[in-house]
Amino acid sequence: MDKLRPMNTARDRLAELGLVLPTAPVPIAAYIPTRLVPLAADTSLLYVAGQISILEGQVLGGRVPDQVSVEEAREAARVCALNLLAQIEAASSMEAVVAIAQLSGFVNSHPDFDGHPAIVNGASELLVEVLGDAGRHTRTAVGVASLPRGATVEISAVVVVRS
């Protein structure tokens, strides 16, 4: 075993969960995927743009609950969280995460649907599973009429990272 590598890293926890970190998705419009803003000598805020439910180039799309079940939407939220982690890794490092300060979740849903928090929990729970206490966050979970490319879920975050 490599003595320089800490045990039970975020990558280790991903592997334990049977998950693979995807390549960070490329923006589909005129924006950058992340913005690192220095706070102090040793910390920065990392703003991560909205990550839609896209897996291996395929959009997980549809409206909850008439086109997509709540469970399928929870899985789509987990995919968003994996894409978020990929963006964190590309911009800094999952190991540098001090805290996910804020998570914003958007669910493509029927106007009468009000179970958005249960769906966004898919992302919230994955972040805690992978990052431990650093993955705990404040959160917004709202329903919207549509999302880019017909996605079921989109999440964005503000992350505190060690510089």
N, C-alpha and C positions, 0 to 999 in steps of 0.2 A: 504493500500500500504506500502511496505517496504521502510522506509525512508533512509535506508543505501544503497539501490540499486539506482544507477543513472538512470534517465529517458532516454529513447531513446538510449539504448545501441545497440551494433552491433547485439546482440541476439534479441532485440526488433524489429530492422529493418528487420531481417530475417523473424521473425514471421509476420510482417506487409506485407511482400512480399509473404507470404504463403510458405516459404521455411524452410526446416529442415536441420540442419547441419548434414552431414553424419559422421559416424565413420571414422577417418583418415585411408586412405588406407595403407595397409602393402606393403612394397617394394617387387617387384617380382624378384629382382636380388641382387647382392652383393654391396649394398650401404645403407646408412641411409636416412630416409626421410627428416630430418632437421639437421642443424648444427647452433648452437648459438655461435657467436663470440663476446666477450665483446669489446665495443668501448671505453666507459668511465664508470665512477662510476654508472651512471644511465641509460645507453643505450647499446644495443647490436645490431649486425646485425644477422638476422635470414635468413639463406639460405634455401630455400625450393626446394627440388628436383622436377623434372618434374612430374606433375600430369596429367594422361591421362583422357580421357572422359569415366569414368566408373561410373555407377549408379547402386546401389544395386547389385553389383557383376556382372553386365552385361556391357560389353564394347560397347559403342556407336561407331561403326566403319564404315569405308568406305571412299572412295576418293571423294573429291569435284571437280567438280560438277556432274560428271558422275554417281556416286553411291549414293551420299548424296547431298541434296540441300543446298544452302547457308544458308537458315533459320535453317535447321536441324543442320548444322555445328555450327551456332551461339549458338544454345541451347547446343550443346556438349561443347562449350567453357565456357558457364555458369556452366555446371557441373564440368568442370576442376576448375573453380574459387571456387565453393563450396568445392571441395576436397582440394584446397589450403587453404581455411579458416579453414577447419578441421585440417589440419597439423599445422597451426598457433596456433589454440586452444590447440592442443595436446602438442606442444612444449613450449608455453608461454600463451598467451590469446589474443583474438581479441581486447579486451579493452586496451591492452598494445601497440597496433600498433600506432606508431608515423607516419609512412609513408611506403607505398609500394614504395620502391626506384626504382625498376626495375622489369618489367614483360617481360618474353620472351615467345612468342607464336609460335607454330609450327603447321602447317595445312597440313594434308595428302591430297595432291591435284594433279590434272592433270598438266603436265608440262606447258600447255598453260594458266592455270588459274592464275589470278593476283589479286584476290579480298581478299587476306589474311587479310588485316587490318579490313575489314568489319566483318569478322568472329571472329577475336580476340577481336573486340569491345564487343562481348557478355560477355567475361570475364572482360574486363576493366570496362564496365558499371555496372556490378554486384558488383565489388569491391567498386566502388564509392557509389552505392546505399546502401551498407551495412556499409562501413567504413567512409563515408562522404569524406571530404577533405584528410584524411589520406589514402584513397584509390586511389588518383590520383598518376600517376606514369609515368616514362619514359618507352618506350616499343620497342620491336622488334617483328615483325610479318612476318614470312617467310613460304614459301611452301616447303614441303619435299616429297620425293618419298614414304616413308612409316613411320609408327610409331609403337611402341611396341603394340603387340596384335591386330594390325590392327586398332587402335584407329584413330578417325577422327582428334582430337586435343590433344595437350599436352602443358601445360604451366608450367613454373618455375618462381621463384621470389626471390628477395632479399628484406627483410623487416627490417625496423628500429623499434625496440621494446624497451619499457621501461623495465629496469631490475627489 
